[in-house]
């Protein structure tokens, strides 16, 4: 019985010494994104479509929050984030753009846009008039 305990203890100690190695992963320098800008394009057709192209140095990706408490639109550098506002009327909307860099470092800007949204929700008459009672 003691032989089994000795072998078990020896295996346990061997596994313990082999698995306890120090992690030496080179991470590199951590740079927070700088010179964060965003170009905004609001559609002039009163549809509520908005496009944002964020740009920053040392950025890995961008989170664009078009509405508070909403999920962000995540884009990479050079990509465009699109969103459609569906609240009818004239109003201002704040948009937050967060640029994330290496190591979780982040920079952010806040933009304010003026919107005038008119949605046409009238149903379309797609039935063709053939003189039949069901197509009227």
N, C-alpha and C positions, 0 to 999 in steps of 0.2 A: 504494500500500500504506500509506503514511504517513497518507493521508487517512482510511482506514478505522480506523486506530489512534486518530487524533485524535477521530473521531466516537464511537468506542467509549469512550474515556476521558472525553469530555464527558458522555455519557449515564450512565456509571458514577458520576461525581462528582455529577451532578444527582440521581440516585436516592439516593445516599448522604446528601446534604444534606437532602433532603426527608424521608427515613425516620428521621433521627436527631433526633426531637423529644423533649423531656423530657415524661415522663408526669406530669401534674398532676391525678391523680384524687383528689377529696376523699373521704376515708374516714370522717371524723367521729371522735368520741370513742370510745375503747375502754373499755367497762365490763365488768368481770368479773361474772358472775351472783352476786347476793347473796340472803340469806335463803332458802337452798335447804332445802326440806322435802319430805317424801314421805309420803303416807298409804298404809298397807298394809292390804290386806284378804285374809286367809287363809280359804279356804272351810272351813266347819266339817263338811262331809260326808266328810272324810278322802280327798278325791279328789286333793289335791295342787295344786289351782288357787290361784294367787296373783295378785292385781291390785295394781298400784302406780300412784298418781297423783302425779307429781312437780310441784313448783311452785317458782318462783324469779323474782326481779326481774331484768330485763335478759337473760333466757334466750331463745335462739332455738330450741334443741331439747335433748332429753335422751337420753342413752344409759343404758339400764338393763341391768346385767350381773347376771343371775339366778344364773349359775354361773361360777366362775373358768375362764378360757381358753375361754369360749363367746362366740359372736357376740352383740352387744348387741341389745336391742329399742329401736329409735329412735322416739321420740314427740315431738310438738310440745306446746307449753304447752296445758293443758286436756285432753289426751288421756290414755288409760289404757293402761299396759303390762301385758299378760297373759302368764302362763307356767304350765305344768303340770309339777310335779316328779313323776317316775315311779319314784323309788327308794323302795321300800316300807320302812316303819319309822318310828321316832321319832328325829328328829335336828334339829340347828340348821343354818341355812343363812345365809351372809353374802350380802347383796345390795349392790352398789355402784351409785349413781346419780351420773352426771356431767352437769352442766348446761353447755352451750356458749353463749357469747355472741359478740358482734361481734369480729371479728379473731382468732378462735380462742381467746379467753380462756375459762377453764373453772374451775368449782368442783365439788367432789364431797363426797358423804356416804356413809357405810357403815352399813347396817342389818343387824341380826341377827333372824331369825325362827325360831320353833320350829314344826316340822312333825310331823304324825303322818299318814302316808300308808298307806292300805290299798287296794290295787288288786285288783279282782275280775276275774281272767283266765280264769275258767271258761267254756268254750264254751257257747253257748246252743243248745238243741234247738229249731230253728225248723221242723222237719218236722211236719206235722199227722198225727196218728194216724188212719188210715182203715182199719186192718186189713190193709193191703197189706204184703207182706214187705219192700219197699224203704223204708217209712216208719217202721220201728221203730228 
